[in-house]
Amino acid sequence: MVTSMADLLDRALRIAKAQEGVSWWRGLADAGHELVPGVFRPNRGPDDERNLIGLFRLHAPTRYAGRLPENINSWLFFMQHYRLPTRLLDWTESVLVAAYFAACAQPEIDGAVWALNPLLLNRETIGEPRFGVQGDPIVRPLFEAATKGVIQAGVAEVVAIVPDEVDLRMLVQLGRATIHNDRVPLEKRPSAGTYLKRLTIPSHVKAALRAELDWLGVRESNLFPDLEHLATELASRRFGAG
């Protein structure tokens, strides 16, 4: 179990070295949560995803001042970063960002930081130690399955992909993703131990981690760079006697 920020960074460095310097990270406020995308969790399914894609694309233009995605693959990344259920699972290249998500909520229970070697995962699932990208013929059927609302037979079960940077959040969070084609948690797949490691964040350490992350500049208003999150963060501060 992680005992401090220094301990977390030391452990993360050792994992990254063991994973040959190619590590993606995912922070969970509840260590008991499985590594399953939102659309494959209980009471959800691929048909939900298909309908959400259509509705989100319909209503987003009047609510977003930036440039909207041009194709369905990019829309899926866009949706994921605005917390809609998709077959994508978020990862980050920064262990500090993952630590924030592990420590920022549910202070009464243990959290976790997962480390993934995406190249080893893809070697297991697609036979090649390389990143998946948009337009890749191996990855394309997984995105097509999302628009159809199905689990696609005869294609890869999960692939680590480098997403399009379609939103500022993805840039500042150093976002990466895995795309899934079934409900099997990543940690329960065959050979998961070769590409996955977990660090437990005890509940009593969360508050100290949050404080240290704030000092390091890893805070809500930076990871979610919009006025709403800035206002929420500033409202929680105290600047003198009230």
One Martini backbone bead per residue (centre of mass of N, CA, C, O) as a GRO file, in nm:
protein
  242
    1MET     BB    1   0.098   0.036   0.019
    2VAL     BB    2   0.057   0.360   0.006
    3THR     BB    3   0.208   0.634   0.216
    4SER     BB    4   0.298   0.848  -0.014
    5MET     BB    5   0.413   1.040  -0.257
    6ALA     BB    6   0.699   0.930  -0.258
    7ASP     BB    7   0.611   0.635  -0.271
    8LEU     BB    8   0.452   0.648  -0.532
    9LEU     BB    9   0.688   0.744  -0.716
   10ASP     BB   10   0.876   0.509  -0.659
   11ARG     BB   11   0.687   0.284  -0.759
   12ALA     BB   12   0.629   0.399  -1.041
   13LEU     BB   13   0.922   0.393  -1.140
   14ARG     BB   14   0.960   0.087  -1.114
   15ILE     BB   15   0.735   0.011  -1.309
   16ALA     BB   16   0.832   0.168  -1.557
   17LYS     BB   17   1.097   0.015  -1.583
   18ALA     BB   18   0.968  -0.271  -1.609
   19GLN     BB   19   0.793  -0.139  -1.865
   20GLU     BB   20   1.006   0.018  -2.042
   21GLY     BB   21   0.873   0.321  -2.014
   22VAL     BB   22   0.561   0.211  -2.078
   23SER     BB   23   0.312   0.404  -1.914
   24TRP     BB   24  -0.012   0.379  -1.799
   25TRP     BB   25  -0.274   0.553  -1.610
   26ARG     BB   26  -0.518   0.475  -1.337
   27GLY     BB   27  -0.763   0.635  -1.136
   28LEU     BB   28  -0.932   0.517  -0.830
   29ALA     BB   29  -1.140   0.580  -0.563
   30ASP     BB   30  -1.219   0.268  -0.603
   31ALA     BB   31  -1.055  -0.031  -0.572
   32GLY     BB   32  -1.314  -0.219  -0.655
   33HIS     BB   33  -1.301  -0.130  -0.934
   34GLU     BB   34  -1.324  -0.213  -1.251
   35LEU     BB   35  -1.182  -0.253  -1.583
   36VAL     BB   36  -1.459  -0.096  -1.715
   37PRO     BB   37  -1.652   0.031  -1.926
   38GLY     BB   38  -1.944   0.204  -1.905
   39VAL     BB   39  -2.116   0.028  -2.122
   40PHE     BB   40  -2.027  -0.256  -1.946
   41ARG     BB   41  -2.194  -0.199  -1.716
   42PRO     BB   42  -2.433  -0.214  -1.521
   43ASN     BB   43  -2.724  -0.126  -1.700
   44ARG     BB   44  -2.564  -0.158  -1.969
   45GLY     BB   45  -2.505  -0.096  -2.333
   46PRO     BB   46  -2.447  -0.066  -2.670
   47ASP     BB   47  -2.722   0.077  -2.728
   48ASP     BB   48  -2.665   0.321  -2.556
   49GLU     BB   49  -2.425   0.427  -2.715
   50ARG     BB   50  -2.566   0.476  -2.985
   51ASN     BB   51  -2.772   0.686  -2.871
   52LEU     BB   52  -2.568   0.885  -2.743
   53ILE     BB   53  -2.427   0.967  -2.997
   54GLY     BB   54  -2.671   1.096  -3.138
   55LEU     BB   55  -2.749   1.303  -2.913
   56PHE     BB   56  -2.478   1.448  -2.877
   57ARG     BB   57  -2.450   1.545  -3.173
   58LEU     BB   58  -2.716   1.712  -3.172
   59HIS     BB   59  -2.648   1.909  -2.900
   60ALA     BB   60  -2.348   2.023  -2.898
   61PRO     BB   61  -2.326   2.283  -3.089
   62THR     BB   62  -2.478   2.484  -2.867
   63ARG     BB   63  -2.243   2.398  -2.620
   64TYR     BB   64  -1.982   2.450  -2.815
   65ALA     BB   65  -1.714   2.665  -2.910
   66GLY     BB   66  -1.557   2.470  -3.048
   67ARG     BB   67  -1.429   2.221  -3.232
   68LEU     BB   68  -1.575   1.967  -3.379
   69PRO     BB   69  -1.591   1.670  -3.471
   70GLU     BB   70  -1.561   1.478  -3.792
   71ASN     BB   71  -1.587   1.189  -3.654
   72ILE     BB   72  -1.681   0.911  -3.479
   73ASN     BB   73  -1.423   0.855  -3.329
   74SER     BB   74  -1.393   1.142  -3.203
   75TRP     BB   75  -1.667   1.144  -3.057
   76LEU     BB   76  -1.597   0.925  -2.854
   77PHE     BB   77  -1.375   1.083  -2.709
   78PHE     BB   78  -1.546   1.327  -2.638
   79MET     BB   79  -1.757   1.182  -2.464
   80GLN     BB   80  -1.565   1.058  -2.254
   81HIS     BB   81  -1.465   1.351  -2.146
   82TYR     BB   82  -1.795   1.394  -2.066
   83ARG     BB   83  -1.898   1.116  -1.916
   84LEU     BB   84  -1.986   0.914  -2.117
   85PRO     BB   85  -2.083   0.612  -2.211
   86THR     BB   86  -1.835   0.383  -2.327
   87ARG     BB   87  -1.578   0.166  -2.475
   88LEU     BB   88  -1.397   0.347  -2.312
   89LEU     BB   89  -1.079   0.378  -2.135
   90ASP     BB   90  -0.913   0.572  -1.922
   91TRP     BB   91  -0.590   0.727  -1.958
   92THR     BB   92  -0.249   0.819  -1.852
   93GLU     BB   93   0.086   0.949  -1.859
   94SER     BB   94   0.018   1.046  -1.556
   95VAL     BB   95   0.052   0.973  -1.223
   96LEU     BB   96  -0.066   1.237  -1.105
   97VAL     BB   97  -0.340   1.225  -1.237
   98ALA     BB   98  -0.418   0.951  -1.119
   99ALA     BB   99  -0.393   1.037  -0.821
  100TYR     BB  100  -0.619   1.238  -0.822
  101PHE     BB  101  -0.853   1.031  -0.888
  102ALA     BB  102  -0.790   0.852  -0.632
  103ALA     BB  103  -0.811   1.113  -0.407
  104CYS     BB  104  -1.078   1.311  -0.471
  105ALA     BB  105  -1.259   1.069  -0.349
  106GLN     BB  106  -1.383   0.875  -0.122
  107PRO     BB  107  -1.231   0.893   0.182
  108GLU     BB  108  -1.340   0.604   0.317
  109ILE     BB  109  -1.181   0.465   0.077
  110ASP     BB  110  -0.998   0.289  -0.121
  111GLY     BB  111  -0.767   0.327  -0.371
  112ALA     BB  112  -0.627   0.339  -0.718
  113VAL     BB  113  -0.332   0.259  -0.920
  114TRP     BB  114  -0.287   0.194  -1.253
  115ALA     BB  115  -0.064  -0.003  -1.464
  116LEU     BB  116   0.007   0.019  -1.820
  117ASN     BB  117   0.121  -0.177  -2.091
  118PRO     BB  118   0.028  -0.122  -2.415
  119LEU     BB  119   0.221  -0.304  -2.580
  120LEU     BB  120   0.166  -0.572  -2.433
  121LEU     BB  121  -0.132  -0.580  -2.480
  122ASN     BB  122  -0.118  -0.577  -2.797
  123ARG     BB  123   0.043  -0.835  -2.820
  124GLU     BB  124  -0.193  -1.010  -2.706
  125THR     BB  125  -0.446  -0.899  -2.902
  126ILE     BB  126  -0.278  -0.827  -3.202
  127GLY     BB  127   0.042  -0.919  -3.219
  128GLU     BB  128   0.140  -0.608  -3.155
  129PRO     BB  129   0.385  -0.367  -3.029
  130ARG     BB  130   0.148  -0.124  -3.065
  131PHE     BB  131  -0.029   0.145  -3.144
  132GLY     BB  132  -0.339   0.256  -3.172
  133VAL     BB  133  -0.525   0.415  -3.442
  134GLN     BB  134  -0.685   0.601  -3.639
  135GLY     BB  135  -0.766   0.383  -3.915
  136ASP     BB  136  -0.704   0.125  -3.812
  137PRO     BB  137  -0.799  -0.190  -3.915
  138ILE     BB  138  -0.816  -0.309  -3.619
  139VAL     BB  139  -0.992  -0.068  -3.489
  140ARG     BB  140  -1.238   0.011  -3.666
  141PRO     BB  141  -1.453  -0.213  -3.577
  142LEU     BB  142  -1.494  -0.092  -3.287
  143PHE     BB  143  -1.627   0.173  -3.382
  144GLU     BB  144  -1.851   0.049  -3.553
  145ALA     BB  145  -1.989  -0.097  -3.314
  146ALA     BB  146  -2.082   0.161  -3.169
  147THR     BB  147  -2.285   0.258  -3.397
  148LYS     BB  148  -2.450  -0.030  -3.380
  149GLY     BB  149  -2.472  -0.164  -3.091
  150VAL     BB  150  -2.223  -0.381  -3.058
  151ILE     BB  151  -2.065  -0.694  -3.044
  152GLN     BB  152  -1.786  -0.781  -3.217
  153ALA     BB  153  -1.706  -1.030  -3.414
  154GLY     BB  154  -1.369  -1.115  -3.490
  155VAL     BB  155  -1.222  -0.921  -3.287
  156ALA     BB  156  -1.073  -0.741  -3.081
  157GLU     BB  157  -1.114  -0.703  -2.733
  158VAL     BB  158  -0.849  -0.513  -2.690
  159VAL     BB  159  -0.712  -0.168  -2.729
  160ALA     BB  160  -0.445   0.040  -2.743
  161ILE     BB  161  -0.489   0.401  -2.772
  162VAL     BB  162  -0.438   0.699  -2.958
  163PRO     BB  163  -0.601   0.977  -2.937
  164ASP     BB  164  -0.767   1.232  -3.027
  165GLU     BB  165  -0.732   1.586  -2.980
  166VAL     BB  166  -1.060   1.722  -2.918
  167ASP     BB  167  -0.969   1.833  -2.627
  168LEU     BB  168  -0.825   2.001  -2.369
  169ARG     BB  169  -0.843   1.776  -2.158
  170MET     BB  170  -0.661   1.572  -2.309
  171LEU     BB  171  -0.406   1.737  -2.286
  172VAL     BB  172  -0.383   1.793  -1.968
  173GLN     BB  173  -0.431   1.468  -1.906
  174LEU     BB  174  -0.286   1.281  -2.099
  175GLY     BB  175  -0.464   1.112  -2.294
  176ARG     BB  176  -0.577   0.775  -2.298
  177ALA     BB  177  -0.674   0.439  -2.439
  178THR     BB  178  -0.918   0.185  -2.426
  179ILE     BB  179  -1.076  -0.056  -2.639
  180HIS     BB  180  -1.383  -0.240  -2.617
  181ASN     BB  181  -1.569  -0.577  -2.683
  182ASP     BB  182  -1.636  -0.632  -2.371
  183ARG     BB  183  -1.701  -0.726  -2.014
  184VAL     BB  184  -1.413  -0.786  -1.948
  185PRO     BB  185  -1.194  -0.730  -1.730
  186LEU     BB  186  -0.872  -0.648  -1.762
  187GLU     BB  187  -0.767  -0.800  -1.493
  188LYS     BB  188  -0.920  -1.089  -1.607
  189ARG     BB  189  -0.726  -1.148  -1.815
  190PRO     BB  190  -0.516  -1.309  -1.984
  191SER     BB  191  -0.202  -1.198  -1.883
  192ALA     BB  192  -0.237  -0.934  -1.705
  193GLY     BB  193   0.035  -0.948  -1.534
  194THR     BB  194   0.221  -0.844  -1.782
  195TYR     BB  195   0.052  -0.533  -1.807
  196LEU     BB  196  -0.036  -0.518  -1.492
  197LYS     BB  197  -0.062  -0.281  -1.217
  198ARG     BB  198  -0.110  -0.220  -0.853
  199LEU     BB  199  -0.198   0.063  -0.645
  200THR     BB  200  -0.270   0.133  -0.317
  201ILE     BB  201  -0.495   0.383  -0.166
  202PRO     BB  202  -0.539   0.474   0.126
  203SER     BB  203  -0.768   0.656   0.288
  204HIS     BB  204  -0.559   0.805   0.494
  205VAL     BB  205  -0.388   0.933   0.232
  206LYS     BB  206  -0.563   1.121   0.052
  207ALA     BB  207  -0.537   1.405   0.178
  208ALA     BB  208  -0.229   1.433   0.141
  209LEU     BB  209  -0.227   1.396  -0.164
  210ARG     BB  210  -0.404   1.637  -0.237
  211ALA     BB  211  -0.217   1.852  -0.118
  212GLU     BB  212   0.035   1.784  -0.288
  213LEU     BB  213  -0.097   1.820  -0.564
  214ASP     BB  214  -0.165   2.116  -0.528
  215TRP     BB  215   0.133   2.210  -0.501
  216LEU     BB  216   0.190   2.076  -0.802
  217GLY     BB  217  -0.079   2.165  -0.984
  218VAL     BB  218  -0.290   1.923  -0.926
  219ARG     BB  219  -0.606   2.030  -1.025
  220GLU     BB  220  -0.921   2.084  -1.118
  221SER     BB  221  -0.879   2.354  -1.295
  222ASN     BB  222  -0.653   2.204  -1.477
  223LEU     BB  223  -0.804   1.935  -1.569
  224PHE     BB  224  -1.070   2.143  -1.588
  225PRO     BB  225  -1.058   2.402  -1.824
  226ASP     BB  226  -1.303   2.586  -1.674
  227LEU     BB  227  -1.519   2.796  -1.515
  228GLU     BB  228  -1.666   2.599  -1.329
  229HIS     BB  229  -1.409   2.468  -1.195
  230LEU     BB  230  -1.284   2.727  -1.100
  231ALA     BB  231  -1.516   2.820  -0.915
  232THR     BB  232  -1.525   2.572  -0.732
  233GLU     BB  233  -1.237   2.600  -0.625
  234LEU     BB  234  -1.248   2.896  -0.517
  235ALA     BB  235  -1.494   2.852  -0.318
  236SER     BB  236  -1.311   2.658  -0.121
  237ARG     BB  237  -1.161   2.901  -0.032
  238ARG     BB  238  -0.950   3.078   0.208
  239PHE     BB  239  -0.835   3.436   0.289
  240GLY     BB  240  -0.977   3.471   0.575
  241ALA     BB  241  -1.160   3.615   0.794
  242GLY     BB  242  -1.529   3.582   0.835
   0.00000   0.00000   0.00000
